[in-house]
């Protein structure tokens, strides 16, 4: 399940990166002050450059985090046969544990009966015993 959590996080990072790209392009196209010239069609204002640098930093950070998560994934995922084998082993282990639990419950029931019988015996003996006398 940790693997699937990591995959979900990677998907979220990739979605955030693509959304950041999309928003950056949209905001740049909508921004005023873009003053391209024939010599430099990509000329931008200082504010636009700072905006792009900040967004690029965000994108690089998210890419780095996604890369770290991808590095933590197993090098090889179990095949269907391996998964089925693991399921059979877990089912066997579960059955053995179930048997142990059943025996423990039976043993606890036996001890409960023994303890109850002993408590009843002690209580009966206490009721038959003469009352203690007070020292004078």
Rosetta constraint file for C-alpha pairs under 8 A:
AtomPair CA 1 CA 5 HARMONIC 6.24 0.50
AtomPair CA 2 CA 6 HARMONIC 6.22 0.50
AtomPair CA 3 CA 7 HARMONIC 6.21 0.50
AtomPair CA 3 CA 73 HARMONIC 6.31 0.50
AtomPair CA 3 CA 74 HARMONIC 7.63 0.50
AtomPair CA 4 CA 8 HARMONIC 6.11 0.50
AtomPair CA 5 CA 9 HARMONIC 6.22 0.50
AtomPair CA 6 CA 10 HARMONIC 6.13 0.50
AtomPair CA 6 CA 69 HARMONIC 6.28 0.50
AtomPair CA 6 CA 70 HARMONIC 7.72 0.50
AtomPair CA 6 CA 73 HARMONIC 7.30 0.50
AtomPair CA 7 CA 11 HARMONIC 6.18 0.50
AtomPair CA 7 CA 70 HARMONIC 7.86 0.50
AtomPair CA 8 CA 12 HARMONIC 6.27 0.50
AtomPair CA 9 CA 13 HARMONIC 6.24 0.50
AtomPair CA 9 CA 66 HARMONIC 7.78 0.50
AtomPair CA 9 CA 69 HARMONIC 7.85 0.50
AtomPair CA 10 CA 14 HARMONIC 6.19 0.50
AtomPair CA 10 CA 66 HARMONIC 5.33 0.50
AtomPair CA 10 CA 69 HARMONIC 6.61 0.50
AtomPair CA 10 CA 70 HARMONIC 7.16 0.50
AtomPair CA 11 CA 15 HARMONIC 6.12 0.50
AtomPair CA 12 CA 16 HARMONIC 6.15 0.50
AtomPair CA 13 CA 17 HARMONIC 6.12 0.50
AtomPair CA 13 CA 62 HARMONIC 6.11 0.50
AtomPair CA 13 CA 63 HARMONIC 7.32 0.50
AtomPair CA 13 CA 65 HARMONIC 7.77 0.50
AtomPair CA 13 CA 66 HARMONIC 5.98 0.50
AtomPair CA 14 CA 18 HARMONIC 6.17 0.50
AtomPair CA 14 CA 62 HARMONIC 7.95 0.50
AtomPair CA 14 CA 63 HARMONIC 7.66 0.50
AtomPair CA 14 CA 66 HARMONIC 7.38 0.50
AtomPair CA 15 CA 19 HARMONIC 6.01 0.50
AtomPair CA 16 CA 20 HARMONIC 6.01 0.50
AtomPair CA 16 CA 62 HARMONIC 7.75 0.50
AtomPair CA 17 CA 21 HARMONIC 6.30 0.50
AtomPair CA 17 CA 59 HARMONIC 5.65 0.50
AtomPair CA 17 CA 62 HARMONIC 6.60 0.50
AtomPair CA 17 CA 63 HARMONIC 7.27 0.50
AtomPair CA 18 CA 22 HARMONIC 6.17 0.50
AtomPair CA 19 CA 23 HARMONIC 6.06 0.50
AtomPair CA 20 CA 24 HARMONIC 5.97 0.50
AtomPair CA 20 CA 55 HARMONIC 7.22 0.50
AtomPair CA 20 CA 59 HARMONIC 7.07 0.50
AtomPair CA 21 CA 25 HARMONIC 6.22 0.50
AtomPair CA 21 CA 59 HARMONIC 7.89 0.50
AtomPair CA 22 CA 26 HARMONIC 6.13 0.50
AtomPair CA 23 CA 27 HARMONIC 5.92 0.50
AtomPair CA 24 CA 28 HARMONIC 6.05 0.50
AtomPair CA 24 CA 52 HARMONIC 7.36 0.50
AtomPair CA 24 CA 55 HARMONIC 7.12 0.50
AtomPair CA 25 CA 29 HARMONIC 6.13 0.50
AtomPair CA 26 CA 30 HARMONIC 6.19 0.50
AtomPair CA 27 CA 31 HARMONIC 5.85 0.50
AtomPair CA 28 CA 48 HARMONIC 7.42 0.50
AtomPair CA 33 CA 44 HARMONIC 7.59 0.50
AtomPair CA 33 CA 45 HARMONIC 6.58 0.50
AtomPair CA 34 CA 43 HARMONIC 7.03 0.50
AtomPair CA 34 CA 44 HARMONIC 5.42 0.50
AtomPair CA 34 CA 45 HARMONIC 6.47 0.50
AtomPair CA 35 CA 43 HARMONIC 6.15 0.50
AtomPair CA 35 CA 44 HARMONIC 6.36 0.50
AtomPair CA 35 CA 45 HARMONIC 7.63 0.50
AtomPair CA 36 CA 40 HARMONIC 5.99 0.50
AtomPair CA 36 CA 41 HARMONIC 4.36 0.50
AtomPair CA 36 CA 42 HARMONIC 5.69 0.50
AtomPair CA 36 CA 43 HARMONIC 4.94 0.50
AtomPair CA 36 CA 44 HARMONIC 7.14 0.50
AtomPair CA 37 CA 41 HARMONIC 5.11 0.50
AtomPair CA 37 CA 42 HARMONIC 7.84 0.50
AtomPair CA 37 CA 43 HARMONIC 7.03 0.50
AtomPair CA 44 CA 48 HARMONIC 5.98 0.50
AtomPair CA 44 CA 49 HARMONIC 6.50 0.50
AtomPair CA 45 CA 49 HARMONIC 6.33 0.50
AtomPair CA 46 CA 50 HARMONIC 6.25 0.50
AtomPair CA 47 CA 51 HARMONIC 6.16 0.50
AtomPair CA 48 CA 52 HARMONIC 6.16 0.50
AtomPair CA 49 CA 53 HARMONIC 6.11 0.50
AtomPair CA 50 CA 54 HARMONIC 6.13 0.50
AtomPair CA 51 CA 55 HARMONIC 6.26 0.50
AtomPair CA 52 CA 56 HARMONIC 5.94 0.50
AtomPair CA 53 CA 57 HARMONIC 6.13 0.50
AtomPair CA 54 CA 58 HARMONIC 6.40 0.50
AtomPair CA 55 CA 59 HARMONIC 6.17 0.50
AtomPair CA 56 CA 60 HARMONIC 6.06 0.50
AtomPair CA 57 CA 61 HARMONIC 6.10 0.50
AtomPair CA 58 CA 62 HARMONIC 6.18 0.50
AtomPair CA 59 CA 63 HARMONIC 6.04 0.50
AtomPair CA 60 CA 64 HARMONIC 6.06 0.50
AtomPair CA 61 CA 65 HARMONIC 6.25 0.50
AtomPair CA 62 CA 66 HARMONIC 6.12 0.50
AtomPair CA 63 CA 67 HARMONIC 6.04 0.50
AtomPair CA 64 CA 68 HARMONIC 6.25 0.50
AtomPair CA 65 CA 69 HARMONIC 6.36 0.50
AtomPair CA 66 CA 70 HARMONIC 6.14 0.50
AtomPair CA 67 CA 71 HARMONIC 6.17 0.50
AtomPair CA 68 CA 72 HARMONIC 6.49 0.50
AtomPair CA 69 CA 73 HARMONIC 6.76 0.50
AtomPair CA 78 CA 82 HARMONIC 5.54 0.50
AtomPair CA 78 CA 83 HARMONIC 6.02 0.50
AtomPair CA 79 CA 83 HARMONIC 6.14 0.50
AtomPair CA 80 CA 84 HARMONIC 6.13 0.50
AtomPair CA 81 CA 85 HARMONIC 6.13 0.50
AtomPair CA 82 CA 86 HARMONIC 6.16 0.50
AtomPair CA 83 CA 87 HARMONIC 6.17 0.50
AtomPair CA 84 CA 88 HARMONIC 6.22 0.50
AtomPair CA 85 CA 89 HARMONIC 6.25 0.50
AtomPair CA 86 CA 90 HARMONIC 6.11 0.50
AtomPair CA 87 CA 91 HARMONIC 6.04 0.50
AtomPair CA 88 CA 92 HARMONIC 6.15 0.50
AtomPair CA 89 CA 93 HARMONIC 6.14 0.50
AtomPair CA 90 CA 94 HARMONIC 5.93 0.50
AtomPair CA 91 CA 95 HARMONIC 6.14 0.50
AtomPair CA 92 CA 96 HARMONIC 6.25 0.50
AtomPair CA 93 CA 97 HARMONIC 6.10 0.50
AtomPair CA 94 CA 98 HARMONIC 6.02 0.50
AtomPair CA 95 CA 99 HARMONIC 6.29 0.50
AtomPair CA 96 CA 100 HARMONIC 6.32 0.50
AtomPair CA 97 CA 101 HARMONIC 6.09 0.50
AtomPair CA 98 CA 102 HARMONIC 6.14 0.50
AtomPair CA 99 CA 103 HARMONIC 6.27 0.50
AtomPair CA 100 CA 104 HARMONIC 6.14 0.50
AtomPair CA 101 CA 105 HARMONIC 6.13 0.50
AtomPair CA 102 CA 106 HARMONIC 6.28 0.50
AtomPair CA 103 CA 107 HARMONIC 6.12 0.50
AtomPair CA 104 CA 108 HARMONIC 6.04 0.50
AtomPair CA 105 CA 109 HARMONIC 6.16 0.50
AtomPair CA 106 CA 110 HARMONIC 6.31 0.50
AtomPair CA 107 CA 111 HARMONIC 6.23 0.50
AtomPair CA 108 CA 112 HARMONIC 6.01 0.50
AtomPair CA 109 CA 113 HARMONIC 6.31 0.50
AtomPair CA 110 CA 114 HARMONIC 6.32 0.50
AtomPair CA 111 CA 115 HARMONIC 6.00 0.50
AtomPair CA 112 CA 116 HARMONIC 6.01 0.50
AtomPair CA 113 CA 117 HARMONIC 6.07 0.50
AtomPair CA 114 CA 118 HARMONIC 6.17 0.50
AtomPair CA 115 CA 119 HARMONIC 6.10 0.50
AtomPair CA 116 CA 120 HARMONIC 6.17 0.50
AtomPair CA 117 CA 121 HARMONIC 6.14 0.50
AtomPair CA 118 CA 122 HARMONIC 6.11 0.50
AtomPair CA 119 CA 123 HARMONIC 6.03 0.50
AtomPair CA 120 CA 124 HARMONIC 6.04 0.50
AtomPair CA 121 CA 125 HARMONIC 6.17 0.50
AtomPair CA 122 CA 126 HARMONIC 6.07 0.50
AtomPair CA 123 CA 127 HARMONIC 6.23 0.50
AtomPair CA 124 CA 128 HARMONIC 6.38 0.50
AtomPair CA 125 CA 129 HARMONIC 6.16 0.50
